[in-house]
Amino acid sequence: MQTKISRFAEAVVSLAKKAVAGEPAPAYRPGRDGYADWVILAVQDFKEYLAHDYRTLMDVLREMPRVVESLDLTVETLPHFSTMCTRKQAIPMKR
């Protein structure tokens, strides 16, 4: 049985992948590429939905391995909260 948060996760990931231009990149590539833009957007949606700051959100997500799997990540490859802050500012958004 799916929980409300897991249904939200599926919807968010689907929408985030559609929001990026072209074919969605792999969720995480070690090295210079790092996290795909769609992952950053999806995590931002979780931040808004759960009303947490990035530091707390990353701690909460570490306790939700099924939700993390929906992001094509593992608990060990979740972004650091400082990465989220930096990357969110770097993603161009239409206003």
C-alpha positions, 0 to 999 in steps of 0.5 A, spaced: 500 500 500 502 506 498 503 512 503 501 519 501 508 521 501 510 516 496 504 518 491 507 525 492 514 522 490 512 519 484 508 525 482 514 530 483 519 526 480 515 525 474 513 532 473 521 534 475 523 530 469 518 533 464 520 540 467 528 539 464 529 540 457 531 534 453 532 527 456 533 527 463 540 526 466 541 520 470 540 522 478 547 522 480 554 522 476 560 522 481 565 528 479 563 534 476 556 533 473 553 531 480 546 531 481 541 532 475 537 538 475 530 534 476 533 531 482 534 538 485 527 540 483 524 534 486 528 535 492 525 542 492 518 540 492 519 536 498 522 541 502 516 546 500 511 540 501 514 538 508 516 545 510 523 543 512 529 547 511 534 543 507 538 541 513 532 538 516 529 535 510 536 531 508 535 528 515 528 526 514 529 523 507 535 519 510 529 515 514 525 514 508 529 509 503 523 508 499 522 515 497 529 516 496 529 510 491 524 514 487 529 519 486 533 514 483 538 515 489 540 511 495 541 514 502 548 514 501 548 518 495 543 524 497 545 531 496 548 534 502 544 540 504 549 545 502 549 542 495 542 543 495 542 551 497 548 552 492 544 548 486 537 551 487 540 558 486 544 556 480 538 553 476 535 558 471 527 559 472 522 563 468 519 568 472 
